Each structure stands twice: as structure tokens, then as C-alpha cells.
Amino acid sequence: MIKSVIVRNFATAIKKTDPKPKQLNQKARVIRNLNYENKALFGAVVKKETEDVPARLKSNRQSANHIGNNSEMYWLLQRDKPIKTPDRSSNIETQGNILQQSLEIPFSAKELRSVLTFPLAPSTNGTLEQTWTRHDQYETDRYRSPSVNKILTATMSESSRQILLKWKASKIAELGEEGFAEFQKATFERGSNFHSCLESWLNQEDVDRDKLERARDLWTSINGSLERVGRPARVIERKIYHPFLHYNGVVDCVSSLDNKLHIIEWKTSENQKSSLSATYDAPVQLCAYLGALKADPEFSGLDIAGGAVFVAYTSGNPAHVHLLSPDKLKKYWSVWLRRLQEYWIRYRDNTLPEPI
């Protein structure tokens, strides 16, 4: 009886001192930020792998979230080449050698720590840029400027990776290896035709009838929304590069939207995406492109008021247009900087994830 009373009192004391979820979230954010800074300063922690990964971690415990073949996550998975990572030995001495031979990166230790504070728009007097190394497409034999898609793919959450793995496995089980390859090819061709039609339309040129037919449902979906977009566009399918943060990508479009200049991303999906959050990393991708545009003197005269993600549907249903205000652009720019910093830290430390 005495033991029972002691146990109950002890459990009650634990419950009373248990921190609230909000406090836990705040502490978690603080710890996460410290971890990022520590990794930037000292590199990854080397741990001895004493046993195989438990089987429970290999199983997918998540719900069967459906990933459409035209969804943003699908495109992030498929559009980039696999990321090569070294074999992970369980020998501590081998891992220590890998850590000592960290790969070369385009940032000094100070710059890597300061990535999170880099502004979306360049400073008015240029003093900030003077403290950073300007690369101008500088690359070495050991690294190349990564694309925005490659960075986002390499730094996606583990839960997102598991969803993609499950989706890919289910598609291969359904179609077979050859069938899955044909499915991918058809998907890319449809997306390519759609972008080609948009490019012609934005340039005020005649749209190719064959391509328009092959992208008919997507064009039907987005056609009504295009009435809000001005022509000719200021930027169309332009390769860009950030000279200080060292990444590249292709901007879909910069044009007037509702009479104000916007940077625009065209997305396709077979599932409804009625909210911006449903587009996954699309707003982060858009902000990465915007930052590179603003860092390029060629585009310094563009007074971009906001961003927009257009989502066209393979069903032909009316497209959704998600607008990003200046405040939202700053928010997603911060997200992008964290993903960028994580990528280069993990690249340096040979800890990039295995390709899917």
C-alpha cells in the first residue's frame, strides 16, 4: 500500500512538472538553431554504428498519402540527378578520416554561419556584399553549383522522403520497372509541352497546335487564369545563378499579374491544391529564384511586387493561383536559407542522404 501511494505521488509530481507543448516547441527551435551553428563551426558528430538500423525504422508507419505524378514533390524527386554519397563504414577510424578530409565548399566558416542572415534584396550601399566572396559561377573539380531543386530534394524532411519512397514502390509494383519508366517519360513530355505552350503564349507567339493538343487538359485548366497575366513577359525560362550563395535554377516567368510585377512559378497536379501549403516546396523554390534575380545586376531594374504559384490540373479543372505578399516572400526566403545552409554543411561532411 505504501509503495502504491509513493508511485502515485511520484507520477503526479512528474505530470505537474511536465512542460507544455508550446514550451517544448520553443526549446526545440533553440536547440535546432544551436545544432545548425555547431555543425557550421565544427562539422558533423562522428558516431560509431554498432548495429544495423532497426527494422521498425525501415518500415513506413505513415498513412498512405497519395502523391500525384504531377505534384510538386514528385517533380522534386524526379527532376534531379541522384546525389552520390560515400559508403558509410562502421569503423570509427575510417569515419574519422572522412571527417578530416571534408569536401571543399564555396564558403568560409564565417560565411557559412552567416548564410541565415543573407538578405533577399541586396543592400543599398553594397557594404554587405563586400564582406562576401563573389563566385561568378566559380566551381572546382570537387563541387559544382547545385540547382535549387537538388538542394530542396537533398534537404526534404524524412517524413516526405518516406512518402515518396512508398509512392515510388507502389507505382513500380503496379506498372513494373519498364512501365514505370514509360510513365515517367509520358509525364515529362506532358509537362514539357505545357511549359512550351506557356512560353509561346507569354512571348505573344502562336502556340504549336500539336503541343497544345498533348497538353490540352492542363491548358484548359490554366487558360482562364492567364487573363490576369500581362504580355509580353519580362523574363521567361531564364537560367539564373546567385553569385554569393552559389546556387542556380531556372525562373519560369516574371510578368505583370493584376497590373503588378510578379515572379511566377507554373506547377501541374492531378490533385487539388487549394492552399499554398499544399504546393509543398513551391514557395521556397520561388523565393530562391527571386533572391538570385535580385543579386544579378542585369535584373536590378525589376520592381517585383510579389510572387505567384499557378497550379494547373490534369483533370482540366480551373487552376488555383496562390499569391505571395512581401511578408510571405521574406518568410519563405528564411526557410530557403536554412535549407541551403543544411545542404552545404552536409555536403562538406559527406552526410547528404542516399538517393531515392
CORBELLIN-V500666 format. One record per residue. N is the residue number from 1. SS is DSSP state (A for helix, B for strand, O for the rest). Layout:
n=<N	N>
ss=<SS	SS>
This chain:
n=<1	2	3	4	5	6	7	8	9	10	11	12	13	14	15	16	17	18	19	20	21	22	23	24	25	26	27	28	29	30	31	32	33	34	35	36	37	38	39	40	41	42	43	44	45	46	47	48	49	50	51	52	53	54	55	56	57	58	59	60	61	62	63	64	65	66	67	68	69	70	71	72	73	74	75	76	77	78	79	80	81	82	83	84	85	86	87	88	89	90	91	92	93	94	95	96	97	98	99	100	101	102	103	104	105	106	107	108	109	110	111	112	113	114	115	116	117	118	119	120	121	122	123	124	125	126	127	128	129	130	131	132	133	134	135	136	137	138	139	140	141	142	143	144	145	146	147	148	149	150	151	152	153	154	155	156	157	158	159	160	161	162	163	164	165	166	167	168	169	170	171	172	173	174	175	176	177	178	179	180	181	182	183	184	185	186	187	188	189	190	191	192	193	194	195	196	197	198	199	200	201	202	203	204	205	206	207	208	209	210	211	212	213	214	215	216	217	218	219	220	221	222	223	224	225	226	227	228	229	230	231	232	233	234	235	236	237	238	239	240	241	242	243	244	245	246	247	248	249	250	251	252	253	254	255	256	257	258	259	260	261	262	263	264	265	266	267	268	269	270	271	272	273	274	275	276	277	278	279	280	281	282	283	284	285	286	287	288	289	290	291	292	293	294	295	296	297	298	299	300	301	302	303	304	305	306	307	308	309	310	311	312	313	314	315	316	317	318	319	320	321	322	323	324	325	326	327	328	329	330	331	332	333	334	335	336	337	338	339	340	341	342	343	344	345	346	347	348	349	350	351	352	353	354	355	356>
ss=<O	A	A	A	A	A	A	A	A	A	A	A	A	A	A	A	A	O	O	O	A	A	A	A	A	A	A	A	A	A	A	A	A	A	A	A	A	A	A	A	A	A	O	O	O	O	O	O	O	O	O	O	O	O	A	A	A	A	O	O	O	O	O	O	O	O	O	O	O	O	O	A	A	A	A	A	A	A	O	O	O	O	O	O	O	O	O	O	O	O	O	A	A	A	A	A	A	A	A	A	O	O	O	O	O	O	O	O	A	A	A	A	A	A	A	A	A	O	O	O	O	O	O	O	O	O	A	A	A	A	O	O	O	O	O	O	O	O	O	O	O	O	O	O	O	B	B	A	A	A	A	A	A	A	O	O	O	A	A	A	A	A	A	A	A	A	A	A	A	A	A	A	A	A	A	A	A	A	A	A	A	A	A	A	A	A	A	A	A	A	A	A	A	A	A	A	A	A	A	A	A	A	O	O	O	O	O	O	A	A	A	A	A	A	O	A	A	A	A	A	A	A	A	O	A	A	A	A	B	O	O	O	O	O	B	B	B	B	B	B	B	B	O	O	O	O	B	B	B	B	B	B	B	B	B	B	B	O	O	B	B	B	B	B	B	B	B	B	B	O	O	O	O	O	O	A	A	A	A	O	O	A	A	A	A	A	A	A	A	A	A	A	A	A	O	O	A	A	A	O	O	O	O	O	O	B	B	B	B	B	B	B	B	O	O	O	O	O	O	B	B	B	B	B	O	A	A	A	A	A	A	A	A	A	A	A	A	A	A	A	A	A	A	A	A	A	A	A	O	O	O	O	O	O	O	O>
